[in-house]
Amino acid sequence: MVDLSVKIGKLVLKNPVMTASGTFGYGAEFDDFFDVSSLGAIIVKGTTFEPREGNPYPRMAETPSGMLNAVGLQNKGIDYFETKIYPVISRYETNVIVNVNGSNIDDYVQLTKRIEKLENIPAIELNISCPNVKMGGMAFGTNTVSAREVIRAVRDVYSRTLIVKLSPNVTNIAEFGVIAQEEGADAVSLINTLLGMAIDIKERRPKLSTVTGGLSGPAVKPVALRMVWQTAKAVSIPVIGIGGIMNADDAVEFILAGASAVQVGTASFINPVTASEVVKGIAEYLQLNGFHSPGDIVGNIKI
Ligand SMILES: Cc1cc2nc3c(=O)[nH]c(=O)nc-3n(C[C@H](O)[C@H](O)[C@H](O)COP(=O)(O)O)c2cc1C
């Protein structure tokens, strides 16, 4: 029979399916649709030390086979997270992972230290790839020197599982995966959104208040898949595949490209039960093809 469990750093996931940060709230929003504890992990909204209002509206635009967003890490900060959100989400019977963001290295470090004190958060996803903030975010993740600095500083103060989320807005993403590995990350996740733009030709003005924003959804899948494949070849730590996963077949493609686990993002806006369907579909694929665990097919393509 099929055993779906996978290991990422010190984490044991009951299956390789997680939710992508910013697309699944804090999980509670989806509780009415399915048992969110049935997922391998829930990665909650991007969190910062101080509260943030995010960017002005409009900050979403639909595009062919995708969407652009410029939410800009809207969240109520770590104090609110500790007192109001944590008590609710720490009851889930799965791994709850916080997506950590900052404007400078000290921000990232201070936030990480606070999260390490929360017993039921077994891992963080270090977001050095947000394209929608003026300071920090993608600026860290698209420069090899600053990427190394921030990963090192966070690793120094964090002993649990550290996942580093990489930006696709670079020429050679594998290079950043290698840096994360060298600095002690337990895993890398990729991709964050691709920088894009849309214009309203009637108004002759950009559709987003920030002019540019992050592209996600099926439109980015081939790019994400290529980047996962390139990164998985370059590192020995687990790679978590993200980008346009709409169903189990898409997830299997990412695993075959070298991902040990996957995240479902934009798809949850269209069909809120996508992540649970992906869990079932991966199990069916493995069973049908005579495999016993997701590990049997990681990077298992004939080239
Ligand atoms: C509305 C929205 C908000 C997002 N917020 C975050 C965030 O706070 N932190 C983060 O690391 N990624 C964030 N992302 C990126 C997703 O987690 C994911 O990496 C990206 O959307 C690609 O996956 P997808 O095509 O399956 O959506 C956000 C994406 C969307 C669409």
The ligand as a Gaussian input file, in Angstrom:
#p B3LYP/6-31G(d) Opt

LIG

0 1
 C       -2.768000      36.737000      -3.198000
 C       -1.417000      36.122000      -2.988000
 C       -0.703000      36.401000      -1.814000
 C        0.549000      35.833000      -1.599000
 N        1.228000      36.110000      -0.438000
 C        2.419000      35.498000      -0.196000
 C        3.103000      35.707000       1.027000
 O        2.632000      36.409000       1.938000
 N        4.304000      35.101000       1.202000
 C        4.861000      34.289000       0.245000
 O        5.954000      33.748000       0.443000
 N        4.222000      34.065000      -0.934000
 C        3.029000      34.640000      -1.167000
 N        2.378000      34.408000      -2.344000
 C        2.988000      33.517000      -3.354000
 C        2.438000      32.073000      -3.254000
 O        2.679000      31.514000      -1.989000
 C        3.052000      31.172000      -4.365000
 O        4.441000      31.118000      -4.183000
 C        2.754000      31.707000      -5.769000
 O        1.446000      32.237000      -5.848000
 C        2.919000      30.631000      -6.854000
 O        2.052000      29.544000      -6.641000
 P        0.587000      29.420000      -7.344000
 O        0.789000      29.656000      -8.801000
 O        0.147000      28.024000      -7.027000
 O       -0.276000      30.445000      -6.706000
 C        1.114000      34.963000      -2.586000
 C        0.396000      34.677000      -3.753000
 C       -0.860000      35.232000      -3.965000
 C       -1.612000      34.885000      -5.219000

